[in-house]
């Protein structure tokens, strides 16, 4: 009861302040890739009014001190409805949709607290991602802005189907994204859109975390892939293609997808096509380190696939980087704990990406892939999605693994001026 009263008092004291000024020692200009000293970011409602050095006389000031301000980060490949946070006890049972939705709410909160204010979901059962997006928008739950996908589109027995069970057990239908042939695939895509999907996730090859014999085998014919992509684009949706093997990557590119997820086995032809078509690579490259850390916990078939794909993926990332392929930040969070998303940065930098470019991949490049222009930089008229870290991320990219301040849409969720009881379901607006 005391916490509720404190939160209400906080709201009463701050609700009158229409203009807020954030002060800090540094700010990263992500477009230029340079540090700006002594910035003042002025926020009016849920948008940035100005970025400069003067504090308006009518503004309430939050002085964050010796930190670096950055735009809220994007993760373009999450699975909020699976997995858990680092501090969540592992389940010793297989839960149903309600269990997964409750965990998804905690996963979303952890993701936001890690500084990721926008995510693109890449496969969620039971349209949990759609429900979670709506709950966050209504202030019923705390989390990032979500672009939901609904179920991922897979062929029977493919990566996205339930494999490893006896016939008749856990079988999926086109409503759950498992479809074969143009007619079923058309229905599967339309069904996802009907129930709230805003991006289509298409499984073009096999994968590591499944019982297929290989992670690289191509799935779907050219005609089937075209049907999915054309129907998605007819409805204004973009297509994210899960693709490890070269043959599947090339088929996805010919079909017109917008991003290649993982892209573990890129060859020269694939790289040239990606550059010519402006297709993004979403590398999820931290997984190659994570798989090595947890390999003893994985079934043998997954462990062997992970080792082979991981080495190839690191080579492909370097090749894509050297060739100038567009890269957007994505992690596959859910396969590893939510809230650790920023570990992707360190792996990208270790493999040759400049820190400024890695941060751009999670801001302006990700915004371009998502098709939004209202966020991704700290600039006038952008959404007030702002984070802060101690130190300079251009000098030490690992500082992004410890975000000390989070604001989304002008609301402080972490750091000074956050509600005394922590981020509530209906947060106080500064």
N, C-alpha and C positions, 0 to 999 in steps of 0.2 A: 504493500500500500504506500509505503514511504517513497519508493522509487516512482510510482505513478504520479504522486503529488509533486515530486521534484521535476518530472518531465513536463507536467502541466504548468508549473511555475516557470520553467525555462521557456516554454512556448509563449506564455503571457508576456515575459520580459523582452522577447525577441520578435514577436509577430509584427510589431509596429515598424521595424526597420526595413524599409524598402530597398535601400542601397547598401551594399556591403563592399568593403575594400579589403582585399587580401594582400598583405605585405610579406615579402620574403627576401632572403639575401640573394637568391638566384632564380632564374627562370630559363628553361630550355626552349629556345625557338626551334621547333622541330623542322620547320621548312628550310631554314638556313643552316641548321645543325650547329648553332652557337649558343653560348651562355649569355644571358642578359642579366646585368647586375642591378640589384635594388628595384625589382619590378613592383608595380601596384596593379593588381587586376581588379577592376571594378565590376561588380555583379549587380544586376537589376533583375529581380525575380529569378527565372531559371536560365537566363542568358548572360553572357559577358557583354558589358556595356562598353568597356574600353580597357586597353592595356597601355600603361605608361609609367610615370613616376610620381604623379600628383594624386593626393587623396582628396576627393571631393569633400567640401565642408559638411555636407549632410550625411556622410557615410559612416556606418559603424565599422570599425577597424578590427580585423583579426591579424595580428602580427605573428607569423609563424617562425620568425627568427632564421637561424642558420640551416635553411633547407633549400632544395631546388624544386620549383613548381614545374609540372608537366601536364599535358592534356591527359585525361582519363584514357587508359589503355584499352585496346581491343584484343579479344581472343577469337579468332575466326574458325575455331574447331573445338567445340566443347560438347560434352555429354553430361549435362547437369543431373539427369535422372538416373545415372548409374554411378557407382563408386561412392566415396565418402570423403570427409575432410581428414586432415592428419590427426585430429584429436577426437574423432568419432570411433567408438568401439566397433570392430567388425561384427557383422551379423552372422549368427550361426544357423540361419534359416534362409530360405528363399522367399522373400516377401512378395506381396502383390502390388497392384497399382497404388494403393493408398500408402503403403510403406515407402514405395519409391518416390511418391510425390512429397511426403514429409521429409525424406532425406534430401530430395532436390531443393527444397526450400533452404535447408542448412547449407547445401553446396553452393547455392546462389549467393547467400550471405557471405560465405568465405571468399568467394570469387570477387565480390565487390570490395571487401575489406583488403584484398590483395592489390587493389588499384585498378581492376578491370571493370570499367563502367559500361562496356558494350561487349556482347558475345554473340556469335552465330552458332546456333545448335546444329549438329551434324548427325542427327538420328536420336529419336526419343520415342519410346513405346507409350501407347495410351494417350498420346497428345499431351503428355505432362508438360512439355516445354511451352505449349500454347497456353495451358492453364496457368503456369508459373508466370509467363509474361503478363497475362492479364492481372494476376494477383499483385505483381510488383507495380504495375501501372495504377492500380487502385489503392496502393499503400497498404495492402493486406499482408504483403511479404516484402522483405528487403533483398535487393539483388540488383544486378546490372540490367541494362536495356538488352532485351533478347530478340533476336531474329530467329523464330522457330522453324523447324523443318518437318515436324511430325515424324512418321516412320521413314527410315531409309529405304530406297528402292533396290530390291535384290531379286535375283533369279532363284528358282527352286534349288535348294542345296547350296546356294551361294553364300558369300560373306554378307550376312544380314538375315539369313534364314536361321532357324534353330536346327543345328546339326548335332549328331552324336546321340540321338534318341531313337528308340524303336519306332517303326512305322505306326502312324496314327497318334503319336505323342507330340504335343506342343507344335502342331502344324499351323502354319500361317497362311493367310489368304491375301489377295490384292489389297484388301482394306488395311492390312498390316504391312503393305509394301512388297510382299513376295509375289511376283508375277512373271509370266512367260508369254511371249508373243505380243505383237502390237496392240491387240484389243485389250488384253489384261493390263498391260502397262499403261495404256491410255487411262483406263479406269483407276488404276493405282495412283497415278499422278493427280488426277482430278479429285480423288477422295482426300488426298493429303491437303490439297488447296481448299476444298470445301470446309475442312475442319481447322483451318488456320495456319497452314504452312506458308511461310514467306520466302523459303529457299527450298530447293529440292536437292537432297543428298542421294547420289547415284553410285551404287557399288559396281565398279567396272572390272575389278579384279578380285581374286581371293585375298585373304588377309592373314595376319599373324595370329591374332587372338580368335582362333576358330579351329575347327578340326579338319578343314580342307588339307589335302596332302601338301599343297604348295601355297605360298602367299602371292604368287605372281601370275597364276593362270588367268587368262582373260575370261570375262563373263559378259554375256549378251552379244548378239549379232549387231552389225552396223545398222540394220533397219530398226531393231529394238532401241538402240541408243538414240537414233534420230527421233523416234516417236516421243521418248521421254523429254529430250531437250526442246523439241519444237513445241510440245504442249506446255511445258514450263514457260517458255519465252512468250508464247501466245498470251499467257496470263500475267506477263510482266515479272516473272520470277527468274532468278539466276540458278545455275546448276553447279554444285560442288561434286566433283568426281573423285571418289576413293579409287586410287590406282597405284599399285606397286610395280607391276611388270610392264616392260616396254611395249608389248603388243597392245595391252589395254590402254596405256597412256596415249598411244598414237590413235587408237580408235575413238577415245573420248575427245581428243582434240579435233579429229575430223568431224565428229558429231556436233561440235560447237559449244562445249562446256565453258564455264567461266573461270574455274580454278581446278587445279590438280592437287588433291590432298595426298600427302606423303611423297609421291613422285620418286619412289626409291630407285628406279632403274631408267633414268633418262638417258637417251642417246643423243647424238648430234641432230638427228632429224627431229626428235621431240623438242629439243631446245630451240631449234630454228622455227618450228611451228608455233611454239609458245610465244616467242618474240614477235613473230609476224601477226599473230592473232590477238596479242595483248593479254594472254591468259596468265593468271597468277599461279605461282607455286606456293602452297601452304605446307611447309615442310614437316611440322611436328617432330623436329629433329632431337629434342630432349629425350624422346622415347628410346632412341638408340643407346643412350646412357642408362636410362631407367631399366630397360630390359636386361642389361648386363648386371645391374644391382640386384634384381629380383629373380634372376634366371632359375635359381634353385627351387623357387616356388611355382614355376610354370610346368605344365605337362610337357613331356619330351618333345612332342610334335611342334608345340608352340615355341619352345626354347630353340630348337634347331632352325625353324623359320625365322625367328627373331634375330639370331646371330647372322644368318645370310643376308637378310634384308637390311639389317642395321648398317653393316659395312658398306653395302651398295648405296644406301640412302645418304651416307655422309659424303661419298664420292660424288653423287648426283647433286647434292646441295652445293658443293664447291664448284662444280661445273656450271650450274645454273647461275651462281653468283658471279663467276668470272665472265660469263656470256652476257650478263645484264638482263636476265629474266626478271620480271616483276615478282617480288616476294612479299607475301602478307603473313603476319604472325598468327600461328595457330598451334595448339598444344596437344589435342586429344585428351584433355583433362577429363577424368572419369576412369580412364585406363590407369592413371596415377592420381593421387589425392588432389582434390580441388583446393585451391588456395596456394598451390605451389606453381602456378602457371608461369610466373616470372623466371623460373629456372631455364626456360627456353632461351632467354636472352643470352645467358652465359654460353650455352652450347653453340648458338649461332656465331657469337664473337670468336669462340675458340676455333671455329671452322673457317674463319677468315672475314667475317662480316664486320664492318666498322660499327662501333657502338651507336653512332648517330643514325646509321642506316638500319640497324636492328630496331631502334626506337621508332623510326619512320615506318617500318613494317608493321608496327603495332599501333600506329596512329593514322597518318595521312594516307598511307598505302592501303591499310585495312579499310579505311573509310571509303576509298575509291572502289575497292572490290565489293564492298557492301552496297555501294550506290547511294551513299549519304554525304551531304555537304555541310551538315549542321554541327559537326563535331570533328575531332581529330587534331585540333590545333587550339592554342590560346590566342584568340583574336576576337575582335568586336563582332557581335551578332552570333557567335558560336554558342552552343549550349555550355552552361557552366559545369562541365564535367572536368574536375581538376584534382590532381593528386600531388603529393609532395614526398620527397625522400631526403634523407640526410646525406650530405656529400654531393659529389658531381657524378652523375651516371656516365658522362663521357670519359671520365677517368677510371671509374670502376663500375662496370655494368651490373655487378652484383648488388649495388645499392637498391636496385629495383625490386629485390627480393624482400625488402623491409620498408614497405610504404607506411608513412606515419600520419598521413592526412588524406582523406577521401571526401570529395564533394561530388554529388551527382545532381544536376539540374538545380544548382543553387542551394541544395540541402547538404549540411555537413553530417557525414555518417561516421567519421573517424577523426580523432585529433581534437585540438582546441575548438570549443563551441559545439561539440557533439553533445546530445542530451546526456544528463548525468547517469542515466541508467543504461547507456549504450544505445545503439541504433534501434529505435522502436519500429513496430510494424507501420505506424503512421508517424513518420519523423517530423520533428519541429522544423519549420522553415526559417532560415536565417534572414 
